[in-house]
Amino acid sequence: MRGFWKRIGAVLCALALCAPSAAALAEFSPRWEKLESGDVTLELGGSLESWSKVSKQSLETVNEWLSGLKLILSTGKSLRAEAVMNGESLFSASVSRGDGYTLTTFAPSGNAYLTSPEGQDALALLTGRDQPVPDVTRLPALYAAAAPGLYAALADHAAPKTVKEPTSIKNASASASYVNYVFRDGKLNEAWEDVLNAVLPALKQALADNLSLYAAMEETLSSLVFSGECRFKRFLDKEGGDMGMQFTGQAARGEDKRKVTLFGGYTKDKGGYVSMTLAGVGSKDSLKGSLGFKLTSKNGLNTLETDGSYTKTKDKATVAYTVNGTLKNTVKEENEHWTGKMTLTATENKVKTTWVLSPDLTFDSNGLEGDIQVQQKTGSKVTMKGSVHAALTALKASAAPAAQSAKDLRPLSSAQARAAVAAELAPLAGAVARLASSLPEEERTLLLHELRTDEWMNGPAVPAQNEAYGQEPNTPAIPEDGNWTVEEDEQ
């Protein structure tokens, strides 16, 4: 079951954190809650101070290109991504959802593709994004919505017992008491269907715009088989309100059995913490993840501190990631000034890579805008320094790329679907080729030589487009809207 425990750990930890993280950011910034409640546009540009991969001469060329490049991402009724060079659109994609399908339209090609709403959209297939990321702005009430049904279902199968004993929760207020639900000898399996029937509707509603993530969650949770003693603790605050939970027990999928510990809690205007451990039973494989945040406010200065970690051991090989950050917001009347520092580290194949991000942003009536200084270190050596200019504003209206027909990728395998959309990167490749061809031959030869990496030269081959449709798909039932039709490639 390759990747199963990595997926369940990542997804459950992410979902457990979504509500408190979004709420904490709203508390951190008075302006944020108002902006994020609507549709937004994010524009990014950047420059490099140094980059160990290229010479000083090539760095000047790269910066000249970057000076005219802008990346734009908009969220509204549809998702829109665009790359612009010197005011000219090089590439854009628009993703919208309908009843039973997701439509992705590209420009300048004008091609469009249909995918299942429970799977990856064509833009995700093109970029290789494996796991959709939860939209934290749309999940602030996830735990509040799911908790009543969860505990009611548990109480139908295990007598709840209230224990007046404080529990310490990092960054949050201590829980004054908890309600205990104990299932012995694998009895949780008898209650699990009722638990899912109670929890999944709330989960699906919270993830209405991210059905692929919901499908992954549903499939994962439905596949679990429990053994031994499993225990839920429902943490309560002084007023008896929900503030978090703990689960301990053993869960398995097939032959892969893990000892599971999920722990988390949150206090409004203060902070919270969540952690998950999946320790192998009969093996040394393990997965551990945690994330915490703390909010403090004093004399017009709001401070948000975060720390997190993720460690996975598989077949004696370990990868580890950590994040630590402090974000400060100086609030003066209606304007805000964000500063701080975030450090992210990744250790893979015994090589440690560290990223340091230092934002300096202003939040006023126009939106959130400013620069983020970026530094990368490999081991102890600084390998890159640069700056990203970011501007987050209310949604700027723009027309989606026009599409007269759409290819249906739903009957295809993931590999076939990826191959089918691979050609959409051609405009970007063509733009890079045009930029390179405009350089003097000596400069072009040097730059291309320096940019050739092992990943570039030895990356996975993409199947030819005509291999993507080895078999003719069945004709799907697509709603007629008068704007596009479905096309199927013939053998």
PASE-51500 format. One record per residue (C-alpha): residue in one letter; x, y, z. Coordinates in steps of 0.25 Angstrom, whole numbers, plus 5000, padded with zeros to 4 digits. Layout:
<sites>
AXYZ ...
</sites>
This chain:
<sites>
M500050005000 R501050104996 G500850245000 F499550215008 W500050255021 K500750375016 R499450415009 I498650395022 G499650465030 A499750585021 V498250605019 L497750585033 C498850675039 A498550775028 L497050775031 A497250775046 L497950905044 C497150975034 A496151035043 P497051085054 S498051135044 A497051215036 A496451275049 A497751315055 L498151395042 A496851465043 E497151495058 F498551535054 S498051635043 P496751715044 R496851745029 W497051595025 E495751545029 K495051645020 L495951615008 E495951465009 S494451455010 G494351504995 D495051464982 V496551504981 T497651524971 L499051494974 E500151554965 L501651514967 G502951564961 G504351544965 S505851564963 L507151494967 E508351554975 S509151424973 W508951284968 S510051174969 K509551104957 V509951224947 S511051314945 K510951464947 Q510751494932 S509651384931 L509051444944 E508851584937 T508151514926 V507251434935 N506851564943 E506551634930 W505551524927 L504951524941 S504851684940 G503751664930 L503151534935 K501851534944 L501051414949 I499551444953 L498651344960 S497151384962 T496151304971 G494651334969 K493551244962 S494751184955 L496251174957 R497051254947 A498551244945 E499351334935 A500851364932 V501051494925 M502351544919 N502551694916 G501051714916 E500751594907 S500051474912 L500951354909 F500051244915 S498751244923 A497851134929 S496451144935 V495851034943 S494351024946 R493350924952 G492050864947 D491150754950 G491950634949 Y493150694942 T494350794943 L494650884931 T496050934929 T496251034917 F497651074912 A498151194904 P498751224894 S498451084889 G496951094892 N496950944896 A495950894907 Y495950774915 L494850704924 T495350624936 S494550564948 P494250664960 E494750554969 G496150554962 Q497150644957 D496850764948 A497650774935 L498450884941 A498850794952 L499150684943 L500050784935 T500850834947 G500950704953 R500250744966 D500050604973 Q499150644985 P498150764985 V498450864996 P497250895005 D496751035004 V496851085018 T495951205015 R494751115013 L494951015024 P494851105037 A493651025043 L494150885039 Y494350835053 A493150905058 A492250845047 A492750705049 A492850695064 P491450675068 G491150565058 L492450495061 Y492250495076 A490750455075 A491150335066 L492250295076 A491250305088 D490350205081 H491350105082 A492250135095 A491650205107 P492350335109 K493050365122 T493350515126 V494750525133 K495050655141 E496450655138 P497250765132 T498050735119 S499150825114 I499150865100 K500250945094 N499951095090 A498551075095 S497851085108 A497850955116 S496650865114 A495850865127 S495250725125 Y495050625114 V493950525110 N494550385108 Y494050285098 V494750145099 F494550035089 R495249905093 D495649785084 G495449845071 K493949895074 L494250025067 N494049945054 E492549925058 A492350075060 W493250125048 E492150125038 D491250215047 V492450305049 L492650325034 N491150345032 A491150455042 V492550525038 L492650505023 P491450605020 A492050715028 L493450685021 K492850685007 Q492150815010 A493450875015 L494150825003 A493050854992 D494150934984 N495150824985 L494450694983 S495750624979 L496250644993 Y494950594999 A495050474990 A496450444995 M495950465010 E494650375008 E495450265001 T496550265012 L495550265024 S494650165018 S495850065016 L496250065031 V496149935040 F496349955054 S496949855065 G497149855080 E496749975089 C496350105082 R496050225090 F495550365087 K495650485096 R494750605094 F495450725100 L494550825107 D494850965111 K494451025124 E493051055118 G492850915113 G493150955099 D493950875089 M495350905088 G496050785082 M496250635082 Q497150515084 F497050385077 T497950265080 G497850125074 Q498350035064 A497850045049 A498249965037 R498049955022 G498349815017 E499649765023 D500149905027 K499749925041 R500050055049 K499950105063 V499250235062 T499250355071 L498550485067 F498550605077 G498050745075 G497350865081 Y497151015079 T496751135087 K496251265080 D497151385081 K498251295087 G498751185078 G498751035076 Y499450905072 V499250775065 S500150655063 M500050515057 T500850395059 L500750265050 A501750165056 G501950035049 V501449905056 G502449805053 S503349895045 K504150025048 D503450105037 S502850225043 L502250365040 K502150475049 G501550615047 S501250735055 L500850885054 G500650985064 F500351135065 K500251245076 L499651385075 T499951495084 S499551645083 K500151765091 N500051915088 G499651905074 L500651795070 N500051655067 T501051535066 L500751405060 E501851295063 T501751165056 D502551035057 G502450895050 S503150775046 Y502950645037 T503750525037 K503650395030 T504450265031 K504250165020 D505150045018 K506250105027 A506250235019 T505750365026 V505250495020 A505050615029 Y504450755028 T504250865038 V503651005038 N503851115048 G503351255047 T502951385053 L502051485046 K501851625053 N500751725049 T500851865053 V499351925053 K499252075051 E497852125049 E497352045037 N498652005031 E499651895035 H501051865033 W501551715033 T502951675035 G503651545040 K504451425037 M504051285033 T505051165032 L504751035024 T505750925024 A505750795016 T506650675018 E506650575007 N507750475004 K508550525016 V508550665009 K507950785016 T507350895009 T506851025016 W505951135011 V505851265019 L504751365015 S504651505021 P503451585017 D503251735017 L501751755013 T500751875015 F499251845016 D498351965013 S497051985005 N497751944992 G498151804998 L499351735003 E500651774995 G502151774997 D503451694996 I503851555001 Q505351535002 V505751394999 Q507051315002 Q507351175000 K508551095006 T508950955003 G509750905015 S510451025020 K510651085006 V509751205001 T509251154987 M508251264984 K507751404988 G506651474982 S505351554984 V503851534981 H502951644979 A501551604983 A500151674982 L498851614988 T497651694984 A496151674982 L495851594969 K496151664956 A495151624946 S495651554934 A495051464923 A495351314923 P496051264911 A495051224900 A494751084897 Q493851024886 S494150874889 A494650794900 K495450664901 D494850564911 L496050504919 R495150434930 P495250294923 L496750304923 S497850264933 S498550364940 A499850344931 Q498950354919 A498350484924 R499650544927 A500150514913 A498950574907 V499150704913 A500650714912 A500650794899 E499950914907 L501350954912 A501850974897 P501551124898 L502451144910 A503551064904 G503351144891 A503451274899 V504751224906 A505351184892 R505051324886 L505651384898 A506951304897 S506951314882 S507051474883 L508351464891 P509651464885 E510151324882 E511251324892 E510351374903 R509251274899 T510251154899 L510751194913 L509351204919 L508751084913 H509951004918 E509851054932 L508351034933 R508550884929 T508350804941 D508250654944 E506750664946 W506550734933 M507450644925 N506950514932 G505550544935 P504450444932 A504050434918 V502650484914 P501850384905 A501550434891 Q500150494890 N499650394881 E499950284892 A498950354901 Y497750304894 G498150154892 Q496650124893 E495450194889 P494750244901 N493250234904 T492350344900 P492150424913 A490850494917 I491150644917 P490150754920 E489950834907 D490150984910 G490351034895 N491751074897 W492550954895 T492450804891 V493250684895 E494250624885 E494850484885 D496050444877 E495850334867 Q496850214867 
</sites>
